[in-house]
Amino acid sequence: MSDPVLLQELENGVLTLTLNRPDRLNSFTPELHALLREAFSRAESDDAVRCVLLTGAGRGFCAGQDLGERHPDAEGGAPDLGQTIGNLWNPLVRQIRALEKPVICAVNGVAAGAGANLALVCDIVLAAESARFIQSFAKLGLVPDTGGTWTMTRLLGEARAKALMLTGEPLNAPKAAEWGLIWKAVPDDYLMEEARALARHFAAGPTYGYGLTKRAVHAAGEQGLDASLDLERELQRKAGFSPDYAEGVRAFTDKRAPVFTGKPE
């Protein structure tokens, strides 16, 4: 019996998802797409899940799409890559962005093509210092996908985004952190320790407030200051009526650690 292509573990509010095709650098097949979509659906509906931690098994995080699954010389002719993106990658990106719980990505090695852009969709990206981010699409005559043109342009600016996409030059994790593409580069041996500690912190935190914050930040990239001010007002109104706000104030007054439920009411 073959090993599952996606490992799942729920412990103390943290749902850890490990891409598990190390012999193929965790490249994606339709099966892996389906399982990851199911896992994020679980994260959305299960109150026991307070944070998601995504990583990869073996020496790399993810090499993107398994090209063996989309070979141009396959019987029947070249595959419709637009269909692959529309049916598989785009729904996954939208699902991760819409999840109103923190999503951490621990990039344990090379992240290439759609694998790099999948990592960048997550809320907080930590990477091993030896990790590299590679926009490998140009080497195949393709266009960056999985939200890469949107994410990288906003995080890096047009000049750096275009240069990385057109050259396919690897960007190492320390430089990615320096440029603001990811949050932090961590010594390899401490990557998962730090990622798990951060995930546990979020899992014990005010999940409802985290979700509202994500909503405001995502909207800020698409609207002006006035609209953001109005949205902050409405979201703060919601947060102010939550049990976590009441608990946070009481804990502050009592000089103790808060015990958040993460629930809206």
Secondary structure, 3 states (H helix, E strand, C coil): CCCCCEEEEEECCEEEEEECCHHHCCCECHHHHHHHHHHHHHHHHCCCCCEEEEEECCCEEECCECHHHHCCCCCCCCCCHHHHHHHHHHHHHHHHHHCCCCEEEEECCEEECHHHHHHHHCCEEEEECCCEEECHHHHHCCCCCCCHHHHHHHHHCHHHHHHHHHHCCCEEHHHHHHHCCCCEEECHHHHHHHHHHHHHHHHCCCHHHHHHHHHHHHHHCCCCHHHHHHHHHHHHHHHHCCHHHHHHHHHHHHCCCCCCCCCCC
